[in-house]
Amino acid sequence: MHVLIYCVGSAGDVYPFIAIGESLQRRGHEVQVLTAGLFRDKIERAGLGFIEAGSQEQYDEVIQNPDLWHPKKGAGVILRLFGDGWPLAYAFLVDHVRPHDTVLVTSTLGMSARLLQEKLGTKLVTVHLQPSSLLSATDPGALAALPWAKYLPVWAARALIASIDRGMSFLLCPKLNAFRATIALPPVRSIRRWMNSPERVVCAFPPWFAAPQRDWPANAVSTTFPRLVAAEDERLSGELLAFFNAGAPPIAYTPGSAHAHGRAFFERALAATEKLGMRAVFVTRYRDQLPDALPSWVHYEPYAPYDLLAPRVAAFVHHGGIGTSATVLAAGTPQLITPFTFDQPDNAARLKKLGVAESVSPKAPATQWARALSRLLNDPAVANTCREIAARMAVEEPGGEQIANWIEKL
């Protein structure tokens, strides 16, 4: 097959699709990944075809918007971007689809691929990496950004989800339908009903993380997490290895690969680590978020493969993105989640329920961060649960392979 993967988002949203592509390529299929220019090196290192959909400069322009990670404004930033992007996304895709040969694989935000399925009859698999992409009245955890939603009866949760759909459709449908008219497609009224492929929806997370629900799409299937492992030539830097060897395991901190406004996050990280008398590793592409001079017990890295980093640290403090969450789960390392927006509150709630994580507000005082970390580091039950889940994940069939099976079945 020719498989065209269209994925949108940060590293945690793109790397799992590279893992899917690697599985398909090992089976002899031709795989191309259409995404932001930032990920060219990672995709080409995996031996997959790369198609640039937006330069690194355009990606960084979005990242620099301070509203992107605001708990209430972030979704609006993303939805407005997509509202303006239907024609361009369609043009990118249609230029690379081969009639009667291509299978499209798309992420939650890559819903423009649905247009080609309707117009050209292209086979399509929608892959959701996180449970919150599938709002459910019977699993209100997916509405964790609205903490009171879990107390609603099912009928009220349905009404709330319908209201969310109306809001999304109000923002997206006018420009979507204007473009649909130019390619002779009828209008759509509900983004939530339209966005999923009628052929196959893959929930790329295991049932023990989020159980299938009756109100998910009828054609949905569950798999394990598709996790991208470090390439053979990827290593932790010599400086980082020397830091590890110089003392006790540190705490790793990152606000997410796409978070360019994390100064307050790292200020709390410094204070919490100092209160605990431990060492720290800070990971971010944006060095300007950190003090010019760091204490000797802190090491800075612009990038480190998390599957190599996570097993070496005492705890991993992060935003709760699904890619980071799954990688740290597989390493058997306790997690402190500081959720900002999007899927992060839901992922944090699920990790805490599993018994492998604590969750604090990114704006909570450093003393609260330190207390949560102390509980994680000193509770034998947390350590045992982390080991048990890591052992379970080690024997599961990789998510990339399971998803490749479903793609081949088309």
C-alpha positions as CSV (number, residue, x, y, z in Angstrom):
1,M,0.0,0.0,0.0
2,H,0.8,3.7,-0.2
3,V,0.0,5.1,3.3
4,L,-0.2,8.8,3.7
5,I,-0.1,9.8,7.4
6,Y,-1.4,13.3,8.2
7,C,-0.7,14.3,11.8
8,V,-1.0,17.7,13.5
9,G,0.4,18.9,16.8
10,S,3.5,18.8,19.0
11,A,6.1,16.0,19.3
12,G,3.7,13.9,21.5
13,D,1.1,14.1,18.8
14,V,3.5,13.3,15.9
15,Y,5.9,10.7,17.3
16,P,3.3,8.0,17.8
17,F,2.4,8.3,14.1
18,I,6.1,7.8,13.2
19,A,6.0,4.6,15.2
20,I,2.9,3.5,13.2
21,G,4.7,4.4,10.0
22,E,7.7,2.3,11.0
23,S,5.5,-0.7,11.6
24,L,3.9,-0.3,8.2
25,Q,7.2,0.2,6.4
26,R,8.6,-3.0,8.0
27,R,5.8,-4.8,6.3
28,G,6.8,-3.5,2.9
29,H,4.4,-0.6,2.5
30,E,5.4,2.8,1.2
31,V,4.8,5.4,4.0
32,Q,4.8,9.2,3.8
33,V,4.2,11.5,6.7
34,L,2.7,15.0,6.1
35,T,3.3,17.3,9.0
36,A,5.2,20.4,10.2
37,G,8.8,20.9,9.1
38,L,10.1,20.7,12.7
39,F,9.8,16.9,12.5
40,R,11.6,16.3,9.2
41,D,14.8,14.9,10.8
42,K,12.9,12.5,13.1
43,I,10.8,11.2,10.2
44,E,13.6,10.8,7.7
45,R,15.8,9.2,10.4
46,A,13.0,6.6,10.7
47,G,13.3,6.0,6.9
48,L,9.9,7.4,6.1
49,G,9.0,9.8,3.4
50,F,8.5,13.4,4.6
51,I,6.1,16.0,3.2
52,E,6.2,19.4,4.8
53,A,2.9,21.0,5.7
54,G,4.0,24.2,7.3
55,S,7.5,25.4,8.0
56,Q,9.3,25.3,11.3
57,E,8.9,29.1,11.4
58,Q,5.1,28.8,11.0
59,Y,5.1,26.2,13.8
60,D,7.1,28.4,16.1
61,E,4.8,31.3,15.4
62,V,1.9,29.3,16.7
63,I,3.9,28.1,19.7
64,Q,4.8,31.7,20.6
65,N,1.1,32.6,21.1
66,P,0.8,32.9,24.9
67,D,-2.9,31.9,24.8
68,L,-2.0,28.5,23.4
69,W,-1.6,26.9,26.8
70,H,-4.3,28.9,28.5
71,P,-6.9,26.5,30.1
72,K,-9.8,28.4,28.5
73,K,-8.3,30.2,25.5
74,G,-6.1,27.4,24.1
75,A,-8.9,25.5,22.3
76,G,-10.0,28.7,20.6
77,V,-6.5,29.3,19.3
78,I,-6.4,25.8,17.7
79,L,-10.0,26.0,16.3
80,R,-9.4,29.4,14.7
81,L,-6.3,28.1,13.0
82,F,-8.2,25.1,11.6
83,G,-11.1,27.3,10.6
84,D,-8.8,29.1,8.2
85,G,-6.9,26.1,7.0
86,W,-9.3,23.8,5.2
87,P,-8.4,24.8,1.6
88,L,-4.6,24.6,2.3
89,A,-4.8,21.3,4.1
90,Y,-7.0,19.8,1.3
91,A,-4.5,21.0,-1.3
92,F,-1.5,19.5,0.5
93,L,-3.3,16.1,0.8
94,V,-4.9,15.9,-2.7
95,D,-1.4,16.5,-4.3
96,H,-0.1,13.4,-2.7
97,V,-3.0,11.0,-2.8
98,R,-2.9,8.3,-5.4
99,P,-6.3,7.2,-6.6
100,H,-7.3,3.6,-5.7
101,D,-3.9,3.1,-4.0
102,T,-3.5,5.4,-1.0
103,V,-4.8,4.8,2.5
104,L,-5.0,7.9,4.6
105,V,-4.2,7.8,8.3
106,T,-5.0,10.9,10.3
107,S,-4.8,12.3,13.8
108,T,-7.6,13.9,15.7
109,L,-6.7,17.4,14.4
110,G,-6.1,16.1,10.8
111,M,-9.8,16.0,10.1
112,S,-9.3,17.6,6.7
113,A,-8.5,14.1,5.5
114,R,-12.3,13.4,5.7
115,L,-12.8,15.7,2.8
116,L,-10.7,13.4,0.5
117,Q,-12.5,10.4,1.8
118,E,-15.8,12.0,0.8
119,K,-14.7,13.5,-2.5
120,L,-12.3,10.9,-3.8
121,G,-13.3,7.7,-2.0
122,T,-9.9,7.4,-0.4
123,K,-9.7,4.9,2.4
124,L,-9.2,6.6,5.8
125,V,-8.3,5.6,9.4
126,T,-8.9,8.1,12.1
127,V,-6.5,7.6,15.1
128,H,-7.2,9.2,18.4
129,L,-4.2,9.2,20.7
130,Q,-6.0,10.3,23.8
131,P,-9.4,9.4,25.4
132,S,-10.5,13.1,25.6
133,S,-10.8,13.1,21.8
134,L,-13.9,10.9,22.3
135,L,-16.2,12.8,24.6
136,S,-18.4,10.3,26.4
137,A,-21.4,10.8,28.7
138,T,-20.7,7.5,30.3
139,D,-17.1,8.3,31.0
140,P,-17.1,11.9,32.2
141,G,-13.4,11.7,33.0
142,A,-12.8,12.9,29.4
143,L,-14.3,16.2,30.6
144,A,-11.7,16.5,33.3
145,A,-11.1,20.2,32.3
146,L,-14.6,20.7,33.8
147,P,-14.2,19.0,37.2
148,W,-17.9,19.3,38.1
149,A,-18.8,17.3,34.9
150,K,-18.1,14.0,36.7
151,Y,-21.0,14.6,39.0
152,L,-23.5,15.0,36.2
153,P,-26.1,12.3,35.4
154,V,-25.7,10.7,32.0
155,W,-28.5,12.8,30.4
156,A,-26.9,16.0,31.6
157,A,-23.4,14.9,30.4
158,R,-25.0,14.2,27.0
159,A,-26.4,17.7,27.0
160,L,-23.0,19.2,27.9
161,I,-21.3,17.3,25.1
162,A,-23.9,18.5,22.6
163,S,-23.2,22.0,23.8
164,I,-19.5,21.6,23.3
165,D,-20.2,20.2,19.8
166,R,-22.4,23.2,19.0
167,G,-19.6,25.5,20.0
168,M,-17.0,23.7,17.9
169,S,-19.4,23.6,14.9
170,F,-20.2,27.3,15.3
171,L,-16.5,28.1,15.0
172,L,-15.5,25.6,12.3
173,C,-18.5,24.9,10.1
174,P,-19.0,28.2,8.3
175,K,-15.6,28.2,6.7
176,L,-15.6,24.4,6.3
177,N,-18.9,24.5,4.5
178,A,-17.9,27.4,2.3
179,F,-14.9,25.3,1.1
180,R,-17.0,22.1,0.8
181,A,-19.3,24.0,-1.6
182,T,-16.3,24.7,-3.9
183,I,-15.6,21.0,-4.2
184,A,-19.3,20.0,-4.6
185,L,-19.8,18.5,-1.1
186,P,-22.9,19.1,1.0
187,P,-22.7,21.1,4.2
188,V,-22.1,19.5,7.6
189,R,-23.8,20.6,10.8
190,S,-21.9,18.7,13.5
191,I,-18.1,18.6,13.6
192,R,-18.1,15.9,16.2
193,R,-20.3,13.5,14.1
194,W,-18.4,14.3,10.9
195,M,-14.7,14.2,12.0
196,N,-14.3,10.5,12.4
197,S,-13.8,8.1,9.5
198,P,-16.9,5.9,8.9
199,E,-14.5,3.1,7.9
200,R,-12.2,2.8,11.0
201,V,-11.6,4.7,14.2
202,V,-8.6,3.6,16.3
203,C,-8.4,4.5,20.0
204,A,-4.6,4.3,20.4
205,F,-4.6,3.6,24.1
206,P,-5.3,0.3,26.1
207,P,-8.6,-0.5,27.8
208,W,-6.9,-0.5,31.2
209,F,-6.1,3.2,30.6
210,A,-9.6,4.1,29.2
211,A,-12.3,1.5,28.8
212,P,-14.4,1.5,25.6
213,Q,-17.7,3.3,26.0
214,R,-21.1,2.7,24.4
215,D,-21.2,6.2,23.0
216,W,-17.9,6.0,21.2
217,P,-18.1,5.5,17.4
218,A,-19.5,2.1,16.5
219,N,-16.4,1.3,14.3
220,A,-13.9,2.1,17.1
221,V,-11.2,-0.4,18.2
222,S,-8.7,-0.1,21.0
223,T,-5.0,-0.8,20.8
224,T,-2.0,-0.3,23.0
225,F,0.0,3.0,23.0
226,P,2.0,3.5,19.8
227,R,5.4,4.6,21.3
228,L,8.3,5.8,19.2
229,V,11.6,4.5,20.6
230,A,14.9,6.2,20.2
231,A,16.7,5.4,16.9
232,E,19.8,3.2,17.1
233,D,22.1,6.2,16.7
234,E,20.3,8.3,19.3
235,R,22.0,8.6,22.7
236,L,21.7,10.7,25.8
237,S,24.4,13.5,25.6
238,G,27.7,12.9,27.3
239,E,27.1,15.9,29.6
240,L,23.8,14.4,30.8
241,L,25.4,11.0,31.4
242,A,28.2,12.6,33.4
243,F,25.5,14.4,35.4
244,F,23.7,11.1,36.1
245,N,27.0,9.5,37.2
246,A,27.8,12.4,39.6
247,G,25.1,11.8,42.1
248,A,21.7,10.3,43.0
249,P,18.9,10.0,40.3
250,P,17.5,13.5,39.6
251,I,13.9,14.6,38.9
252,A,13.2,15.3,35.2
253,Y,11.1,18.4,34.4
254,T,9.5,19.5,31.1
255,P,6.3,21.6,30.4
256,G,6.1,20.0,26.9
257,S,8.0,20.2,23.7
258,A,5.7,22.9,22.4
259,H,5.5,25.1,25.5
260,A,7.4,28.3,24.9
261,H,6.1,30.1,28.0
262,G,7.2,27.9,30.8
263,R,9.3,30.3,32.9
264,A,6.9,30.0,35.9
265,F,6.9,26.2,35.5
266,F,10.7,26.0,35.8
267,E,10.7,28.5,38.7
268,R,8.5,26.2,40.7
269,A,10.6,23.2,39.6
270,L,13.8,24.9,41.0
271,A,12.1,25.7,44.3
272,A,10.5,22.3,44.7
273,T,13.7,20.4,43.9
274,E,15.6,22.6,46.4
275,K,13.1,21.9,49.1
276,L,13.5,18.2,48.6
277,G,17.3,18.4,48.5
278,M,17.5,16.6,45.2
279,R,18.9,17.2,41.7
280,A,17.0,18.1,38.5
281,V,17.2,17.8,34.7
282,F,15.3,20.5,32.8
283,V,14.3,19.7,29.2
284,T,13.0,22.4,26.8
285,R,13.8,23.7,23.3
286,Y,13.4,27.2,24.7
287,R,16.4,28.1,26.8
288,D,15.1,31.6,27.5
289,Q,12.5,30.0,29.9
290,L,15.3,29.3,32.4
291,P,17.5,31.5,34.5
292,D,20.8,32.5,32.8
293,A,22.7,30.7,35.5
294,L,21.5,27.4,36.9
295,P,22.7,25.9,40.2
296,S,25.2,23.0,40.0
297,W,22.5,20.5,40.9
298,V,20.5,21.3,37.8
299,H,21.3,20.1,34.3
300,Y,19.8,21.6,31.1
301,E,19.1,19.7,27.9
302,P,17.3,21.1,24.8
303,Y,16.2,17.6,23.9
304,A,16.5,14.0,25.2
305,P,14.7,10.9,24.0
306,Y,12.3,10.3,26.8
307,D,12.4,6.5,26.5
308,L,16.2,6.8,27.4
309,L,15.7,9.6,30.0
310,A,12.7,8.3,32.0
311,P,14.3,5.1,33.3
312,R,17.2,7.1,34.7
313,V,15.3,9.6,36.8
314,A,13.6,9.3,40.2
315,A,10.4,11.0,39.0
316,F,9.2,12.8,35.8
317,V,7.3,16.1,36.1
318,H,5.5,17.1,33.0
319,H,2.3,18.6,31.5
320,G,0.4,15.4,30.9
321,G,0.7,15.1,27.2
322,I,-0.3,11.6,26.1
323,G,3.0,10.8,24.4
324,T,5.1,11.7,27.5
325,S,2.6,10.0,29.8
326,A,2.8,6.7,27.9
327,T,6.6,6.8,27.6
328,V,7.1,7.4,31.3
329,L,4.5,4.7,32.1
330,A,6.6,2.2,30.1
331,A,9.7,3.2,32.0
332,G,8.1,2.5,35.4
333,T,8.8,6.0,36.7
334,P,6.4,8.0,39.0
335,Q,4.9,11.0,37.4
336,L,3.8,14.4,38.7
337,I,1.4,16.0,36.2
338,T,0.9,19.8,36.0
339,P,-1.9,19.9,33.4
340,F,-2.4,23.1,31.4
341,T,-5.2,22.4,28.9
342,F,-6.5,20.2,26.0
343,D,-6.2,16.5,26.9
344,Q,-3.9,17.0,29.8
345,P,-6.4,17.2,32.7
346,D,-8.0,14.0,31.6
347,N,-4.7,12.2,31.2
348,A,-3.6,13.4,34.6
349,A,-6.8,12.1,36.2
350,R,-6.4,8.7,34.6
351,L,-2.7,8.4,35.6
352,K,-3.6,9.3,39.2
353,K,-6.4,6.7,39.3
354,L,-3.9,4.1,38.1
355,G,-1.8,4.9,41.2
356,V,1.3,6.0,39.3
357,A,1.0,9.8,39.5
358,E,0.0,12.8,41.4
359,S,-1.4,16.0,39.9
360,V,-1.0,19.6,40.9
361,S,-2.0,22.9,39.2
362,P,0.9,24.5,37.2
363,K,0.1,27.6,39.3
364,A,0.2,25.8,42.7
365,P,3.0,26.9,45.1
366,A,6.3,25.1,45.0
367,T,5.6,23.7,48.4
368,Q,2.6,21.8,47.0
369,W,4.8,20.5,44.2
370,A,7.4,19.4,46.7
371,R,4.8,17.6,48.9
372,A,3.3,15.8,45.9
373,L,6.8,14.7,44.8
374,S,7.6,13.5,48.3
375,R,4.5,11.3,48.3
376,L,5.4,9.8,45.0
377,L,9.0,9.2,45.9
378,N,8.3,7.7,49.3
379,D,5.2,5.5,48.8
380,P,6.1,1.9,48.1
381,A,2.6,1.3,46.6
382,V,3.4,3.9,43.9
383,A,6.7,2.2,43.1
384,N,5.1,-1.3,42.9
385,T,2.3,-0.1,40.7
386,C,4.8,1.7,38.4
387,R,6.8,-1.5,38.0
388,E,3.6,-3.7,37.4
389,I,2.3,-1.4,34.6
390,A,5.8,-1.2,33.0
391,A,6.0,-5.0,33.1
392,R,2.5,-5.3,31.5
393,M,3.4,-2.8,28.8
394,A,6.7,-4.7,28.1
395,V,4.8,-7.8,27.0
396,E,2.0,-6.1,25.1
397,E,2.1,-6.1,21.3
398,P,3.4,-2.7,20.3
399,G,0.7,-0.2,19.4
400,G,2.3,0.5,16.1
401,E,1.9,-3.1,15.1
402,Q,-1.7,-3.4,16.3
403,I,-2.7,-0.2,14.4
404,A,-0.8,-1.4,11.3
405,N,-3.0,-4.6,11.4
406,W,-6.2,-2.5,11.3
407,I,-4.8,-0.3,8.5
408,E,-4.0,-3.4,6.4
409,K,-7.5,-4.7,6.9
410,L,-8.9,-1.8,4.8
